Every structure is written in C-alpha cells, then in structure tokens.
Amino acid sequence: MADRILVIKPGYRGQVRDAFAVRRYECREPFHGGSFFEHEGQPYCETHYHGKRGSLCAGCHKPIAGRCITAMFRKFHPEHFVCAFCLRQLNKGTFKEQNDKPYCHGCFEKLFG
C-alpha cells in the first residue's frame, strides 16, 4: 500500500475509532485537525510516520522534508550535520568520525590527533 496523508471528515464513522486507538498507542496524543499519515495500513502522526520510515533528523529528531544528508548510517537536515565539538556545519565527506560523532578536521586533530 502506498503511503499517503488521510483527512478524516467531521461526522465520518468507521475506521476513525481504530485510527484513534492506534494513534494513542504510539504517542498518546489525539489527531490534530483530523489528519494523519498512513504507513503499512496504520495511521500515524507526522513524527511517528517519519520515525517508522527512518526520515527523522538525527540532530533535531524532527521530520526531514527536502534536502537531507546521510552520514554515519543516519539522516540529518543539512544545517544539523555539525561538528560535535565546535558545532560548525559539516559537509558529507569532509568530516572525521570518532565514537559515532562527526568532527571537522581541525577539531578532530586537536582532540584525537
């Protein structure tokens, strides 16, 4: 089944109760505005939908829509892929990794060189 955004119209009966039950199980919040994301036949809020799909930023833990950097087997908004020491933005391929954290070359040399 393709992923899609569903909108529950006021007064609609049927799957709404089931959708609310699944939604509450995930994050214990009601659907806001009557809309949710569907993934593998289940309804999710935006955050849990992206979590299930592996498209949450490893830096801010918010959904990624648009440009994305994949590094260290994780995904980041470009502005959140930063050196773990100086916090300057990094570009994929121009960083060093230590203990599962990214570092710019200068900080890496100072700290681990």
C-alpha positions, 0 to 999 in steps of 0.5 A: 500500500502506498503511503499517503496523508488521510483527512478524516471528515467531521461526522465520518464513522468507521475506521476513525475509532481504530485510527484513534486507538492506534494513534494513542498507542504510539504517542498518546496524543489525539489527531490534530485537525483530523489528519494523519499519515498512513504507513503499512495500513496504520495511521500515524502522526507526522513524527511517528510516520517519519520515525517508522520510515527512518526520515527523522533528523538525527540532530533535531529528531524532527521530520526531514522534508527536502534536502537531507544528508546521510552520514554515519548510517543516519539522516540529518537536515543539512544545517544539523550535520555539525561538528560535535565539538565546535558545532560548525556545519559539516559537509558529507565527506569532509568530516572525521568520525570518532565514537559515532560523532562527526568532527571537522578536521581541525577539531578532530586533530586537536582532540584525537590527533 
